[in-house]
């Protein structure tokens, strides 16, 4: 039984050494948050963590926190790999959160009921 314990210990030490050699760590990278808003009037917006309008983002994962302030609108996103993703539906009022992976290209956020309520941003 003693030799089995040594094998387990040696295996654990080898895994730690591999992690150190490759630079692996247990730290997780926070997913950036974006604040989306639609309504109460005929407005839609997407802002970064600093409250600035999103114009360009780097490709990768983002958490969209969308506040829908009007039951007559919905918040929909369209772009590469995301086909007309409705985050908040018509008649919904409140906040919804979704994490999406954005690919390089042009994106449009809009209300399907009122297509002139729209915004765009680019992912590089």
C-alpha positions as CSV (number, residue, x, y, z in Angstrom):
1,X,0.0,0.0,0.0
2,X,2.9,2.3,0.7
3,X,4.1,2.1,-2.9
4,X,0.7,3.0,-4.2
5,X,0.8,6.2,-2.1
6,X,4.2,7.1,-3.5
7,X,2.9,6.6,-7.1
8,X,0.0,9.0,-6.4
9,X,2.3,11.5,-4.8
10,X,4.8,11.3,-7.7
11,X,1.9,11.7,-10.2
12,X,0.6,14.8,-8.3
13,X,4.1,16.3,-8.3
14,X,4.5,15.7,-12.0
15,X,1.2,17.5,-12.7
16,X,2.2,20.5,-10.7
17,X,5.5,20.6,-12.5
18,X,3.8,20.5,-15.9
19,X,1.5,23.4,-14.7
20,X,4.5,25.4,-13.6
21,X,6.4,24.7,-16.8
22,X,3.6,25.7,-19.1
23,X,2.5,28.7,-17.1
24,X,-0.9,27.2,-16.3
25,X,-2.7,28.8,-13.4
26,X,-6.0,28.5,-11.7
27,X,-6.9,32.2,-12.3
28,X,-10.0,32.8,-14.3
29,X,-10.3,35.8,-16.6
30,X,-13.4,37.9,-16.0
31,X,-15.8,38.2,-18.9
32,X,-16.3,41.9,-19.8
33,X,-19.8,43.2,-19.2
34,X,-21.7,45.3,-21.6
35,X,-24.8,47.3,-20.6
36,X,-27.7,47.3,-23.1
37,X,-30.8,49.4,-22.8
38,X,-34.0,49.7,-24.9
39,X,-36.8,52.1,-24.2
40,X,-38.7,53.6,-22.6
41,X,-38.9,55.7,-25.8
42,X,-37.6,54.7,-29.2
43,X,-34.0,54.4,-28.2
44,X,-31.5,51.5,-28.0
45,X,-27.9,51.6,-26.7
46,X,-24.9,49.4,-25.8
47,X,-22.3,50.7,-23.4
48,X,-19.1,49.4,-21.9
49,X,-18.2,49.2,-18.2
50,X,-17.2,52.9,-18.2
51,X,-20.6,54.0,-19.6
52,X,-19.2,54.8,-23.1
53,X,-21.1,53.8,-26.3
54,X,-19.7,50.6,-27.8
55,X,-18.3,51.3,-31.2
56,X,-15.6,48.6,-31.5
57,X,-14.8,45.5,-29.4
58,X,-12.2,42.8,-29.6
59,X,-13.5,39.3,-30.5
60,X,-14.3,37.0,-27.6
61,X,-16.8,36.4,-24.8
62,X,-19.0,39.2,-23.4
63,X,-21.8,39.3,-20.9
64,X,-24.7,41.4,-22.1
65,X,-26.8,42.9,-19.3
66,X,-29.9,44.3,-21.0
67,X,-32.4,46.5,-19.4
68,X,-35.7,46.6,-21.3
69,X,-37.7,49.6,-20.2
70,X,-40.7,49.2,-22.5
71,X,-43.2,46.4,-23.2
72,X,-43.5,47.6,-26.8
73,X,-39.8,46.8,-27.7
74,X,-37.4,43.9,-27.8
75,X,-33.6,43.9,-27.8
76,X,-32.2,41.7,-30.6
77,X,-28.6,41.2,-31.8
78,X,-27.5,40.1,-35.2
79,X,-23.9,39.5,-36.5
80,X,-21.4,36.8,-37.4
81,X,-22.5,33.5,-35.7
82,X,-25.4,35.3,-33.9
83,X,-28.5,35.3,-36.1
84,X,-31.3,37.6,-34.7
85,X,-30.7,36.6,-31.1
86,X,-33.6,38.1,-29.1
87,X,-32.3,38.9,-25.6
88,X,-35.5,40.5,-24.3
89,X,-38.8,39.7,-25.9
90,X,-41.7,42.1,-26.7
91,X,-43.9,42.6,-23.7
92,X,-41.0,41.9,-21.3
93,X,-39.9,44.7,-19.0
94,X,-36.9,44.1,-16.8
95,X,-33.3,42.9,-17.0
96,X,-31.9,39.8,-18.7
97,X,-28.3,38.7,-18.8
98,X,-26.7,36.5,-21.4
99,X,-23.0,35.6,-22.3
100,X,-22.2,35.5,-26.0
101,X,-19.0,34.9,-28.0
102,X,-18.6,37.6,-30.6
103,X,-16.7,36.9,-33.8
104,X,-15.0,39.5,-36.1
105,X,-17.4,41.5,-38.2
106,X,-20.3,44.0,-38.0
107,X,-23.1,43.7,-35.5
108,X,-26.5,45.3,-35.3
109,X,-28.7,45.7,-32.2
110,X,-32.3,46.5,-32.9
111,X,-36.0,46.1,-32.1
112,X,-37.8,43.8,-34.5
113,X,-41.1,45.6,-34.0
114,X,-39.5,49.0,-34.7
115,X,-36.6,48.4,-37.1
116,X,-35.6,52.1,-37.0
117,X,-34.7,51.6,-33.3
118,X,-31.2,50.4,-34.1
119,X,-27.5,50.6,-33.4
120,X,-24.3,49.1,-34.7
121,X,-20.8,48.1,-33.5
122,X,-17.8,46.4,-35.0
123,X,-15.8,43.4,-33.6
124,X,-12.1,43.1,-34.6
